Amino acid sequence: MNFAFGREEEAFRHEVRAFLADYRDLDGFFRQGRVWPRVKAMFQAMGERGWLSLAWPREHGGSDASAVMEFLLWDEVAYARAARNPLAAGIVARTLIRHGSAEQHARWLPPIRSGHLHFSLAYSEPEAGSDLASLRTRASRQGERYVVNGRKIWQSYAQDMDCLWLLCRTGSSESRGRGLSLLIVDIDAPGVQLTPHPTLDGEQLNEVLLEDVEVPVENRVGPEDGAWALMSEALADERHIQFPPGRVRRDLEEMNAWVREQGLADDPHVVRRMADLAVRVLEVEMHGLRVLDAMQKGLPAVVEAAANKVAHSVVCQEIARAVVDLAGPEALVEGVRPSLLWRQSLWETIGGGTSEVMRGVVARKGLGLGGRA
């Protein structure tokens, strides 16, 4: 197998690196909530270069670039710690392109493409996380509007976003996934209330209460009760950039630097531990390339993406915990890098789909275990 990228792809990678030189101190990958104005400005600069719409079809203002180019872009952004890929330009835009009306294209795609409009996913609920088909937030249609009532939780960065990408129930209570719809809700709409939930790494997740929130029917994306298929399509498009290996590679480099600063670099036990972690990081990179390869071949990459997510989560936790083991209490002092990585790694098990669910996907669909795949 040839793991090298082509000349044009490597040239693009170097172009991205040069661009990111101005944002090397941003640290928005971990601290977006604290530096959002600069992260948003960076997204707008990326929008000017056409990078937010890199893989969009040309008729919608994109470059129709390959998944490889998009992978390289967000892998470099993750390695630079600059930001996480914006949901608006990915899941939201791809769903709008496929299933939105001409009016919706004209209204929402240009500001998303330019980096001026941003979304938070409003999927999970207090009693509907991994099992989204059981969610209860209801949108009742009344003429040309929906009236929405319910509660969402764990919304990342919602405090800075412009809109909610809201998954809600428009069918009967028993309809499960067959009765769900997608609505675009203005974050400042009357009846939308955000409550912050501080996290161990100093950031926050959000709880969103919706009380009699009125949403125009024209803000529904796709057919009523038809959101389940739309979500699956958009998620499939994003698999190659959801968990970029550049993040884990940078984790290891920072931990190696910390070990050297502590005077531990020549300790045989430390050398062996860090060498083992270096191999694990290579495994994560191979998982990321397996996802990319499957997508390039037009395959669904469900199993590859699930395995990649688990490996990514486990290895970033192993790196952070190794430094705690090796450096002791000094690694847990608030404000030092190892402490941040250790605290942040704790919720990697849950973010982006719990590792338990992902392992179940690999077992059922990849290994044929536990009944019908």
Secondary structure in CASP SS format (residue, H / E / C, confidence):
PFRMAT SS
TARGET T0000
AUTHOR 0000-0000-0000
METHOD secondary structure of the structure
MODEL  1
M C 1.00
N C 1.00
F C 1.00
A C 1.00
F C 1.00
G C 1.00
R H 1.00
E H 1.00
E H 1.00
E H 1.00
A H 1.00
F H 1.00
R H 1.00
H H 1.00
E H 1.00
V H 1.00
R H 1.00
A H 1.00
F H 1.00
L H 1.00
A H 1.00
D H 1.00
Y H 1.00
R C 1.00
D C 1.00
L C 1.00
D C 1.00
G H 1.00
F H 1.00
F H 1.00
R H 1.00
Q C 1.00
G C 1.00
R C 1.00
V C 1.00
W H 1.00
P H 1.00
R H 1.00
V H 1.00
K H 1.00
A H 1.00
M H 1.00
F H 1.00
Q H 1.00
A H 1.00
M H 1.00
G H 1.00
E H 1.00
R C 1.00
G C 1.00
W C 1.00
L C 1.00
S C 1.00
L C 1.00
A C 1.00
W C 1.00
P C 1.00
R H 1.00
E H 1.00
H H 1.00
G C 1.00
G C 1.00
S C 1.00
D C 1.00
A C 1.00
S C 1.00
A H 1.00
V H 1.00
M H 1.00
E H 1.00
F H 1.00
L H 1.00
L H 1.00
W H 1.00
D H 1.00
E H 1.00
V H 1.00
A H 1.00
Y H 1.00
A C 1.00
R C 1.00
A C 1.00
A C 1.00
R C 1.00
N C 1.00
P C 1.00
L C 1.00
A H 1.00
A H 1.00
G H 1.00
I H 1.00
V H 1.00
A H 1.00
R H 1.00
T H 1.00
L H 1.00
I H 1.00
R H 1.00
H H 1.00
G C 1.00
S C 1.00
A H 1.00
E H 1.00
Q H 1.00
H H 1.00
A H 1.00
R H 1.00
W H 1.00
L H 1.00
P H 1.00
P H 1.00
I H 1.00
R H 1.00
S C 1.00
G C 1.00
H C 1.00
L C 1.00
H C 1.00
F E 1.00
S E 1.00
L E 1.00
A E 1.00
Y C 1.00
S C 1.00
E E 1.00
P C 1.00
E C 1.00
A E 1.00
G C 1.00
S C 1.00
D C 1.00
L H 1.00
A H 1.00
S H 1.00
L C 1.00
R C 1.00
T C 1.00
R E 1.00
A E 1.00
S E 1.00
R E 1.00
Q E 1.00
G C 1.00
E C 1.00
R E 1.00
Y E 1.00
V E 1.00
V E 1.00
N E 1.00
G E 1.00
R E 1.00
K E 1.00
I E 1.00
W E 1.00
Q E 1.00
S E 1.00
Y C 1.00
A H 1.00
Q H 1.00
D H 1.00
M C 1.00
D C 1.00
C E 1.00
L E 1.00
W E 1.00
L E 1.00
L E 1.00
C E 1.00
R E 1.00
T C 1.00
G C 1.00
S C 1.00
S C 1.00
E C 1.00
S C 1.00
R H 1.00
G H 1.00
R H 1.00
G H 1.00
L E 1.00
S E 1.00
L E 1.00
L E 1.00
I E 1.00
V E 1.00
D E 1.00
I C 1.00
D C 1.00
A C 1.00
P C 1.00
G C 1.00
V E 1.00
Q E 1.00
L E 1.00
T E 1.00
P E 1.00
H E 1.00
P E 1.00
T C 1.00
L C 1.00
D C 1.00
G C 1.00
E C 1.00
Q E 1.00
L E 1.00
N E 1.00
E E 1.00
V E 1.00
L E 1.00
L E 1.00
E E 1.00
D E 1.00
V E 1.00
E E 1.00
V E 1.00
P E 1.00
V H 1.00
E H 1.00
N H 1.00
R E 1.00
V E 1.00
G C 1.00
P C 1.00
E C 1.00
D C 1.00
G C 1.00
A H 1.00
W H 1.00
A H 1.00
L H 1.00
M H 1.00
S H 1.00
E H 1.00
A H 1.00
L H 1.00
A H 1.00
D H 1.00
E H 1.00
R C 1.00
H C 1.00
I C 1.00
Q C 1.00
F C 1.00
P C 1.00
P H 1.00
G H 1.00
R H 1.00
V H 1.00
R H 1.00
R H 1.00
D H 1.00
L H 1.00
E H 1.00
E H 1.00
M H 1.00
N H 1.00
A H 1.00
W H 1.00
V H 1.00
R H 1.00
E H 1.00
Q C 1.00
G C 1.00
L C 1.00
A C 1.00
D C 1.00
D C 1.00
P H 1.00
H H 1.00
V H 1.00
V H 1.00
R H 1.00
R H 1.00
M H 1.00
A H 1.00
D H 1.00
L H 1.00
A H 1.00
V H 1.00
R H 1.00
V H 1.00
L H 1.00
E H 1.00
V H 1.00
E H 1.00
M H 1.00
H H 1.00
G H 1.00
L H 1.00
R H 1.00
V H 1.00
L H 1.00
D H 1.00
A H 1.00
M H 1.00
Q H 1.00
K C 1.00
G C 1.00
L C 1.00
P C 1.00
A C 1.00
V H 1.00
V H 1.00
E H 1.00
A H 1.00
A H 1.00
A H 1.00
N H 1.00
K H 1.00
V H 1.00
A H 1.00
H H 1.00
S H 1.00
V H 1.00
V H 1.00
C H 1.00
Q H 1.00
E H 1.00
I H 1.00
A H 1.00
R H 1.00
A H 1.00
V H 1.00
V H 1.00
D H 1.00
L H 1.00
A H 1.00
G H 1.00
P H 1.00
E H 1.00
A H 1.00
L H 1.00
V C 1.00
E C 1.00
G C 1.00
V C 1.00
R H 1.00
P H 1.00
S H 1.00
L H 1.00
L H 1.00
W H 1.00
R H 1.00
Q H 1.00
S H 1.00
L H 1.00
W H 1.00
E H 1.00
T H 1.00
I C 1.00
G C 1.00
G C 1.00
G C 1.00
T C 1.00
S H 1.00
E H 1.00
V H 1.00
M H 1.00
R H 1.00
G H 1.00
V H 1.00
V H 1.00
A H 1.00
R H 1.00
K H 1.00
G H 1.00
L C 1.00
G C 1.00
L C 1.00
G C 1.00
G C 1.00
R C 1.00
A C 1.00
END
